[in-house]
Amino acid sequence: MQMLFSINSFKLVLLALVALLALVIWRYSATALAGEADKPRFMRALAATLAAVVFTLLSNHLLLFWLGWVGISLALQQLLLFYPERPRAQLAAHKKALSARLSETLLALAFTLLYLQFDTAGISQINLLLSAADAANPMLHSAAVLLVLVALLKCAQLPLHGWLIQVVEAPTPVSALLHAGIINLGGILLLLFAPLLAYSTIASGLLLVAALVSTVLAALIMGTRISIKVRLAWSTVAQMGLMLVEIALGLYTLALLHLLAHSCYKAYAFLHSGNAVNHYLAAQLAGQTQPRAWHWLLSLLLAAGLLGLTQQLLAFSSLSSAVLLLLAITVLLAPALMTADNRRIPRLLLALGYAIGLLALYFSLKTLLQPVMPTPHSISLAADLLSSVAFAGLFIVALLLRYQSHHKTMNKVFIWLNAGGYLDEWATRITLKIWPYSSRQLAEKQKLAALQELK
């Protein structure tokens, strides 16, 4: 008999993450919304969203998984429209609804193709049968491409990212729930169907190119923003793109580690965003200075030496992962080199200690998660090189924007990035042509529904 629900080590890790986020966000919401008349409505929608997430993760049947996927979107819609009178909240929820309906349709088509191919709706059975599938099966390649499109939509990749940037109009707990949890569903979907993605090089190539472009652009755009929450939102787009790049490369263990770390960080960042202004003001009062070119060069050399020593003990899973660690450690070391002479050595030693701790934590967690989500041994060299070049290019352009923005060319690039490449304006016009709406009517409808619940 086919099991409708299943549990394994991968799902246990995800359920533990959901439980942690649910506990923190629920307690925060109970306190933050203490003065809100509609607090019970918010808490019910939050509970429904969390229940739908758990239902989806446990599902081992294509239909049940799809129903849970739809349920998450519908419950989240109520949270996004908690303040229905806000025009930007209405627009964000409207664009999110259209994106959700599209992703649900594509997911249904992908699941239909899988069912027709294998004559079973069991997800675990389908993953087992994929190992013996014909390498040139167009139905399976089509299903894989559809799943990639669903993941790109769910992870708010460019150019259909605008709704994620604008949902900061919703209460802070909603932002934390969305950016720390629900936005990861695209990556979770691909990890659950990892055998199908590994089967189709077409789908993997599409995912790699789309996610790389989105990662680079979103990371650069983030650097031009001032608003704390907007910066965090753009950071989520970039981080989700990076996670999808890791999945496209076949670095499944690293992608799971990225998912867990990003979720915990982003929940903390949003729930703690009120104090970010105080930290920023304190840094300005302290008279922070920027590292110079030689600081960055020396930091890069020190980071390369540290990674070279690490390579002698522990092998990196790919060139792109080594490049990411190299750039991260470079950013960590640079501020320590720009301090006064009498403090430079202690600060540098402390930063090196942090870097060594980062590497130790990285390899330890990867080792722990390897049995949960194994990484295939074969990784495309071309895809690995392309990703490494893109990451290095991102680092160089970010430094140029930071230090050479007064030059005419870089100033034009900065202005274009600050406008988000005008991609959201284009996407909004298309959205409203496909599915127009009246903000006043939507607000009145939401208020009427809220009053009926209170009665």
C-alpha positions in Angstrom: 0.0 0.0 0.0 1.3 3.5 -1.0 2.2 5.7 2.0 0.5 9.1 1.8 3.0 10.6 4.3 6.6 9.8 5.0 9.5 10.8 7.2 13.2 10.7 6.7 16.3 12.4 8.0 16.0 15.3 5.5 12.4 16.0 6.5 13.3 15.7 10.2 15.9 18.4 9.8 13.4 20.6 8.0 10.7 20.0 10.6 13.1 20.9 13.4 13.8 24.2 11.6 10.1 24.8 11.2 9.5 24.1 14.9 12.3 26.5 15.9 11.0 29.3 13.6 7.4 28.8 14.6 8.3 29.1 18.3 10.3 32.2 17.9 7.9 34.0 15.5 4.8 33.0 17.4 6.2 34.4 20.7 7.3 37.6 19.0 4.0 38.0 17.3 2.1 37.6 20.5 4.1 40.4 22.0 4.4 42.7 19.0 0.7 42.6 18.2 -0.5 43.0 21.8 -2.3 46.2 21.0 -3.9 45.1 17.7 -7.6 44.6 17.6 -7.1 42.0 14.8 -4.5 40.0 16.6 -6.7 36.8 16.8 -7.1 36.9 13.0 -3.3 37.3 12.6 -2.6 34.4 14.9 -5.1 32.1 13.2 -3.6 32.9 9.8 -0.1 32.3 11.2 -1.2 28.9 12.6 -2.8 27.9 9.3 0.4 28.8 7.4 2.6 26.8 9.7 0.2 23.8 9.6 0.2 23.9 5.8 4.0 23.9 5.7 4.2 20.9 8.0 1.5 19.1 5.9 3.5 19.8 2.7 6.8 18.6 4.1 5.3 15.3 5.4 3.4 14.5 2.2 4.6 11.6 0.1 1.8 11.9 -2.5 1.9 14.3 -5.4 -1.7 15.4 -4.9 -1.3 16.0 -1.2 2.0 17.8 -1.7 0.3 20.1 -4.3 -2.7 20.8 -2.0 -0.3 21.7 0.9 1.7 23.9 -1.5 -1.5 25.8 -2.5 -2.6 26.0 1.2 0.6 27.7 2.1 0.0 30.4 -0.5 -3.6 31.0 0.5 -2.8 31.2 4.2 0.2 33.5 3.6 -2.1 35.8 1.6 -4.1 36.6 4.7 -0.9 37.6 6.5 0.3 39.8 3.7 -3.0 41.7 3.7 -3.2 42.1 7.5 -3.2 45.9 6.8 -5.5 45.9 3.8 -5.8 49.7 3.6 -2.1 50.0 2.6 -1.8 50.4 -1.2 1.7 48.9 -1.4 0.7 45.9 0.7 -2.3 45.4 -1.7 0.0 45.6 -4.7 2.5 43.2 -3.2 -0.1 40.7 -2.2 -1.7 41.0 -5.7 1.6 40.3 -7.5 2.3 37.5 -5.0 -1.1 35.9 -5.7 -0.5 35.9 -9.5 3.0 34.5 -9.0 1.6 31.8 -6.7 -1.2 30.8 -9.1 1.4 30.5 -11.9 3.7 28.3 -9.8 0.8 26.1 -8.7 -0.2 25.6 -12.3 3.3 24.7 -13.4 3.7 22.4 -10.4 0.4 20.6 -11.3 1.7 20.1 -14.8 5.0 18.7 -13.6 3.3 16.3 -11.2 0.9 15.2 -14.0 3.8 14.4 -16.3 5.5 12.4 -13.5 2.4 10.5 -12.7 1.8 9.6 -16.4 5.4 8.5 -16.8 5.7 6.2 -13.7 2.0 5.4 -13.0 2.4 6.3 -9.4 1.8 9.3 -7.2 4.3 8.3 -4.5 7.2 10.8 -4.3 9.6 8.3 -2.9 8.7 5.7 -5.5 9.2 8.2 -8.3 12.7 9.1 -7.0 13.6 5.4 -6.9 12.3 4.8 -10.4 14.2 7.7 -11.9 17.5 5.8 -11.6 16.3 3.3 -14.2 14.7 5.9 -16.5 15.7 6.4 -20.2 18.2 9.3 -20.5 16.4 10.8 -23.4 12.8 10.9 -22.1 11.2 14.2 -23.1 8.5 13.9 -20.5 10.9 13.7 -17.6 13.0 16.6 -19.0 9.8 18.7 -19.3 8.8 17.8 -15.7 12.3 18.8 -14.5 12.2 22.2 -16.4 8.7 22.9 -14.9 10.0 22.2 -11.4 12.9 24.6 -12.0 10.5 27.3 -13.1 8.4 26.7 -10.0 11.4 27.0 -7.8 12.5 30.2 -9.5 9.1 31.7 -9.0 8.8 30.5 -5.3 12.3 31.9 -4.5 11.4 35.3 -6.0 14.1 35.3 -8.6 14.5 38.3 -11.0 12.5 39.6 -12.8 9.5 38.4 -10.8 10.9 39.5 -7.4 9.0 42.7 -6.8 6.4 41.3 -4.4 9.1 40.1 -2.0 10.6 43.5 -1.8 7.2 45.2 -1.2 5.9 42.8 1.5 7.9 44.8 4.1 4.5 46.7 4.4 3.3 43.6 6.3 4.0 43.2 10.1 7.6 42.3 10.9 6.7 38.7 12.0 5.3 38.1 8.5 8.6 39.3 7.0 10.5 37.0 9.3 8.2 34.0 8.5 8.4 34.7 4.7 12.1 35.4 4.4 13.3 32.8 6.9 11.0 30.0 6.0 8.5 30.0 3.1 10.8 31.5 0.6 12.9 28.4 1.0 10.2 26.2 -0.4 11.6 26.4 -4.0 14.9 25.0 -2.8 13.2 22.4 -0.7 11.1 21.3 -3.7 14.3 20.8 -5.8 16.1 18.9 -3.0 13.1 16.6 -2.6 13.2 15.9 -6.3 17.0 15.9 -6.6 17.1 12.7 -8.6 14.9 14.3 -11.3 17.1 17.5 -11.4 20.2 15.4 -11.6 18.6 13.4 -14.5 18.0 16.5 -16.6 21.1 18.6 -17.7 18.7 20.9 -19.5 16.9 21.8 -16.3 20.1 22.1 -14.3 21.6 24.4 -16.9 18.5 26.6 -16.9 18.5 26.8 -13.1 22.2 27.6 -13.0 22.1 30.5 -15.5 18.8 32.1 -14.1 19.9 31.8 -10.5 23.4 33.1 -11.2 22.1 36.2 -13.0 19.6 36.8 -10.2 22.3 36.3 -7.5 24.7 38.8 -9.0 22.2 41.5 -9.8 20.3 41.2 -6.4 23.6 41.4 -4.4 24.7 44.5 -6.3 21.3 46.1 -6.0 21.3 45.4 -2.2 24.5 47.4 -1.8 22.7 50.6 -3.2 19.8 50.5 -0.7 19.5 52.4 2.6 16.4 51.0 4.2 17.2 48.2 6.6 14.2 46.0 5.6 14.6 46.6 1.9 18.3 45.6 2.1 17.3 42.5 3.9 14.7 41.7 1.2 17.2 42.1 -1.6 19.6 40.0 0.4 17.0 37.2 0.5 16.7 37.3 -3.3 20.5 37.0 -3.6 20.7 34.3 -1.0 17.9 32.2 -2.6 19.7 32.6 -5.9 22.9 31.4 -4.4 21.2 28.4 -2.9 19.6 27.5 -6.3 23.1 27.8 -7.9 24.4 25.3 -5.3 21.5 22.9 -6.2 22.2 23.3 -9.9 25.8 22.4 -9.4 24.8 19.3 -7.4 26.1 20.6 -4.1 23.1 19.4 -2.2 24.8 19.2 1.2 26.0 22.8 0.9 22.5 23.9 -0.3 20.9 22.4 2.8 23.5 24.0 5.1 22.9 27.3 3.3 19.1 26.9 3.7 19.4 26.3 7.5 21.9 29.0 8.1 20.0 31.6 6.0 16.7 30.8 7.8 18.1 31.3 11.2 20.0 34.5 10.3 17.1 36.1 8.4 14.6 35.4 11.2 17.0 37.1 13.6 17.7 39.9 11.2 14.1 40.8 10.7 12.9 40.4 14.3 16.0 42.4 15.4 15.7 45.0 12.6 14.5 47.7 15.0 17.9 47.8 16.7 19.7 48.0 13.3 19.2 51.7 13.2 20.9 52.2 16.6 23.9 50.1 15.4 24.1 52.1 12.2 24.1 55.4 14.2 26.7 54.1 16.6 28.9 53.2 13.7 28.6 56.6 12.2 29.4 58.3 15.5 32.5 56.1 15.8 33.8 57.5 12.6 34.1 54.3 10.6 36.6 54.4 7.7 36.6 52.3 4.6 39.4 49.7 3.8 41.7 50.8 1.1 42.8 48.9 -2.0 46.0 47.5 -0.3 43.9 46.3 2.7 41.7 44.3 0.3 44.7 42.9 -1.5 46.5 41.8 1.7 43.3 40.3 3.1 42.8 38.4 -0.1 46.4 37.0 0.1 45.9 36.0 3.8 42.6 34.4 3.0 44.2 32.5 0.1 47.0 31.3 2.3 44.6 30.1 5.0 42.5 28.2 2.5 45.6 26.7 1.0 46.5 25.3 4.4 43.0 24.0 4.8 43.1 22.3 1.5 46.0 20.2 2.7 43.8 18.8 5.4 40.2 18.9 4.0 39.3 18.9 0.4 36.7 21.4 -0.9 33.7 20.0 -2.7 34.1 22.4 -5.6 36.0 25.4 -6.9 33.0 27.7 -6.5 32.6 26.8 -2.8 36.3 27.6 -2.3 35.9 30.9 -4.1 32.9 31.8 -1.9 34.9 31.0 1.3 37.8 33.0 0.0 35.7 36.1 -0.6 33.9 35.7 2.8 37.2 35.5 4.7 38.6 38.4 2.7 35.7 40.5 3.8 36.2 39.4 7.4 39.9 40.2 7.5 39.9 43.6 5.7 38.5 45.8 8.5 41.1 44.4 10.9 43.9 45.7 8.7 42.7 49.3 8.6 43.0 50.0 12.3 45.7 52.0 14.0 49.2 50.4 14.3 49.0 49.5 18.0 45.7 47.7 17.5 46.2 46.2 14.1 48.0 43.0 15.2 45.5 42.0 17.9 42.5 42.8 15.7 44.1 40.8 12.8 44.7 37.8 15.1 41.2 38.0 16.3 39.8 38.1 12.7 42.0 35.1 11.8 40.6 33.3 14.8 37.1 34.0 13.5 38.1 32.8 10.0 39.5 29.6 11.3 36.4 29.1 13.4 34.2 29.7 10.3 36.1 27.1 8.4 35.9 24.6 11.2 32.1 25.2 11.6 31.6 24.9 7.8 33.3 21.6 7.5 31.8 20.2 10.7 28.2 21.0 9.7 28.8 19.8 6.1 30.0 16.5 7.6 27.0 16.2 9.8 24.6 17.0 7.0 26.3 14.8 4.4 24.3 11.6 5.3 21.1 13.7 5.3 21.5 15.2 1.8 24.4 13.5 0.0 26.3 15.4 -2.7 26.9 13.5 -6.0 30.6 13.0 -6.7 30.5 14.3 -10.3 30.1 18.1 -10.7 30.2 19.8 -14.1 33.6 21.5 -14.5 32.2 24.1 -16.9 29.3 25.0 -14.5 31.7 25.2 -11.6 34.1 27.5 -13.5 31.2 29.7 -14.7 29.9 30.1 -11.1 33.4 30.9 -9.8 33.9 33.6 -12.4 30.5 35.1 -11.6 31.3 35.2 -7.9 34.7 36.8 -8.5 33.1 39.3 -10.9 30.4 40.2 -8.3 33.1 40.9 -5.7 35.1 43.2 -8.1 32.1 45.1 -9.3 30.9 45.6 -5.7 34.2 47.1 -4.7 34.2 49.4 -7.8 30.7 50.6 -6.9 31.8 51.2 -3.3 35.0 53.2 -4.1 34.6 54.5 -7.7 30.9 55.4 -7.8 32.0 59.0 -8.6 33.3 58.0 -12.0 30.8 58.6 -14.8 30.4 54.9 -15.9 30.1 53.5 -12.4 27.7 56.3 -11.4 25.4 55.3 -14.3 25.6 51.7 -13.1 24.9 52.7 -9.5 21.8 54.7 -10.6 20.5 51.7 -12.7 21.1 49.3 -9.8 19.5 51.7 -7.3 16.4 51.6 -9.5 16.5 47.8 -9.4 17.2 47.7 -13.1 13.6 48.9 -13.6 12.7 45.2 -13.7 9.9 45.4 -11.2 8.3 48.3 -13.0 8.1 46.2 -16.1 6.8 43.2 -14.2 4.2 45.3 -12.4 2.8 46.7 -15.7 2.6 43.2 -17.2 0.9 41.9 -14.0 -1.7 44.6 -13.9 -2.5 44.0 -17.6 -3.0 40.3 -17.0 -4.9 40.7 -13.8 -6.0 44.2 -13.0 -7.5 45.1 -9.6 -9.0 48.1 -7.7 -7.0 48.9 -4.5 -10.1 50.5 -3.0 -12.4 47.5 -3.6 -9.7 45.2 -2.3 -9.3 47.2 0.9 -13.1 47.3 1.5 -13.4 43.6 0.9 -10.6 42.8 3.4 -12.1 45.2 6.0 -15.6 43.5 5.6 -14.0 40.1 6.0 -12.2 41.2 9.2 -15.5 42.7 10.6 -17.3 39.5 9.9 -14.7 37.5 11.8 -14.9 39.8 14.8 -18.7 39.3 14.9 
